């Protein structure tokens, strides 16, 4: 395979990247963490929506699937539907997308409900032309030129992309990981903490690397301790006790 020297910038020792010629292309927009998600009009299984009007003020999980009446997608849809009360408890809406008509999507949802005794209460977006699939980088030509991959965006109430997942067509999503990621993002926003590998609610947090010890004292009181100069742990129980004292004085909110 022919490769060309690609120079977005040299490394400290003059390193560079060799990128296959076929991979060099101009793109208008690639969704990144931190971007405001674009507004759009869409036809869904629950009628027409304007995305900003539908999503603003809530967290949103927007996910693409390769297609209706397919095995992996069917198990995903059922899993997300069963977990919808847990998403609702986190102020989170679910919305799916496939390159099928709403008629096919609705018939599929009815069949999933029969198979799993679980109604599909969230909307699915019809994207027959692929306009959203292509705009949001949901179609990977090496995987399929006709259908979307399994791409997921977690979007916050301010409509900003906070997390992106990508799975190939034959590998199903992990619903529990979506919920865990939402918990981590929401705890980060409220508590200004970082979360370690495999974190779950109730586990200890980490002091963010950019935070000074003085700021950590102000934010976390005596609930944190330093293992070394870059690894600092926050006891979750101690932190919530500290916040109860502070919020009692200021009237602040909590998780």
N, C-alpha and C positions, 0 to 999 in steps of 0.2 A: 504494500500500500504506500502510495506516494505521500510523503509528509513534508510540510513546509514549516519553516521557523516562524513561530508566532510570538510576537513580542508585546504583550500588554505591559511589560516592565521587566527589567532584569532583577534577578535575585542578588543577594549580598556578594556572592562569589561569581556573579556573571551567569547564573543559571537561567535557562529559558525553557519554554514549552514548545514541543513539536506537535502540531495539530494536523491531522489528516486534512487534505485540501477540501474533501467533500463535507467536512464538518464546519467549515468557515462560511457563515452566512449572516446576512443582516436581519435582525429581528426588531420589530417595533417596540414590543414590551414583553418582558418576562416577569411574572409575578415574583416578588421578593418579600421576605419578612419585613414588616414595617411599612409596606406600601398601603395606600388606601385602595380597597377593592373597588373596581369600577361599578358604576350603576348600570342597570340594564332592565329592559322590559322582557317579560317571558310569559309563554303559555305553559301552565302547569296542570297537573291532575286536580288541582283545587281552584282552577281558574287563572285569569291573568294576574300577574304581579308586577309591581315596580320594586326592584330589589331593595333600594334604600328605604322606601316606605315600609316594606315588609320586615326588614332586618334591624333597622336602627333602634338602639336601646337594649338590644339583647345580644348575647353571644350567638354566633352562627357556625354550624358545621355544614359546609357545602362540599358535597362529594360527588365525583363522577363514577360511573360504572360502564363496563363494556356494552351491556345490553340487557333488555328484558328477556324473560324466559330462558335464562342461562343458569347453570348450577351454582357457581360460586356467588354470583350476584344475588341469587335467591336466598342463600344462607345469610349473606350480609344484610339484606333488607330485613329479614326476620329478626336478626340479632339487634339491629339498630331500633327496630320497632319495639321489641321487648324492653330495651333499655331506655326508651323515650322518657318515662317518668324520671329517670335519673338525670337525663339531660335537662328536663324542665326544672328540676330542683336546682340546677346550676344556672338558671336563666339562659338556657341555650336552646335554639331552634335548629332543627334538622331540615335540610333540603338536598335532594338528590338530582342528578342529571344523567340522562342517557340520550343517545341519538335515535330514539324511538318516538313514535307519535304518542300523544296523550291517550289515545284509544288503546294502543297496545300496552302502555304503562298501566292504565287503570285496570285492564283485564289481568295483567300480571299481578298487580297488588291484590286483586280479589282472590287470585289463585294462591298467593303466598298466605293470605289470611286463612284460607281453608286448610292449607298444608300445616301451618304452624299455630293455628288458633290465635293469631295475633293480628289485629287490624293495623294497616299502614296509615297512620294519622297525619303524616307529614307530606308535603308536596314533592313531586318529581317534575323537573323541568324538561320540556320537549326541546331538543336541539337537533332537529332533522338536518339543518344546513351545516351544522358544525361550527357556527359562528362563535359560540362561547367555548366550545371544546378547543378550538384553535387559539382563540385569544388568550385563554388561561393556561396554555401549555399542557392540556389534558390528552393530546394525541401525540404519541411517539411513533414515528413511521417505522422504526425497527421492531416495534411490538405489534402494531397494526396500522394499516392505512385507512381503515374503515370505522374503527371504534375507539373509544377513549380508554386510557389506562385507569387504574383506581387511584385517582388523585383526590386529596382532601385538604381543604383550607379551613383552619380555625380563624374566625374573624371576630374581633372584639366589638363591644357596643358602639365604639366610635368608627366602625367600619374599616379598621386597619387589620391587615393580615398579621397574625401572631404566630402561626405555625403551619407548615406544609408537610404533608406525607405523600409518598408515591409508592404504589405497589404495582407489579405486573398483573396481567390479566388473570393468570391462573392461581394467584396467591391472594387469599381473602384477608381483609382487614382484621385488626384486633380491637373490638369495641371497648374492652376494658382499658386499653392503652389510650384511646381517645378520651375517656372519662378521666383517667389519671393525668393526662396532659392538660385538660381543662382545669382540674384542681390545682395543678402546679402553676399555671398562668394566673389564675385568680388569687392564689395565695401570694404570689410574687407581687401582683398589683396592689393588694391591700397591705401587705406586711413589708414590702421592699426587701424580700429575701431571695436567695438563690436556692435551688433544690438539687440534691445530689442524685447520682445514678440510682435508679430503681425506687426513688422516693414515692411514698404514699402518705396521705393525710395521717397525722399522728407521729410520723417520723421526724427526726431532727432536720433543721434547715442548715444552710450555709450562709455566712456573711459574704455578700458579693465582693469580688476581688477589688473593685474600684473604690470600695468604701473604707475610709480611714477608721482606725480604732476609736477615735473620738466620736465620729459619727455613729459607729456601732454602739457605743455606750448610750448615745442619745436615743437611738432607735430601739435598742433591744435591752437596755438596762444591764442587769447582771446575769441575763440568761445565756450569754455567749462566752465561749472560751477559745483560746488559741492553741491549736496543736503545734503549729509552727507559724512562721511569718506570713504564709499564704493560705493555710488551711485553718479556718475558724468555724467552729460548730455553734449552732444555736439550739438550745433545748426548747422544744416546742411548748411543753407545759409551762416552763418558766416564762417564755415569751408571752403566752396568753395571759398569764397572771400579771405580767408587767403592763400589758395593754389594758387590762381591766382597770388597773390603777390610773393609768393615763387617761383613758376614755371616761372614767368616772369624774375626773377633774375637768375635762374639756367637752364632754358630751359627744365625742367622736363615735363613728360607726365601727362595725366589726364584720367579720365573715359570717 
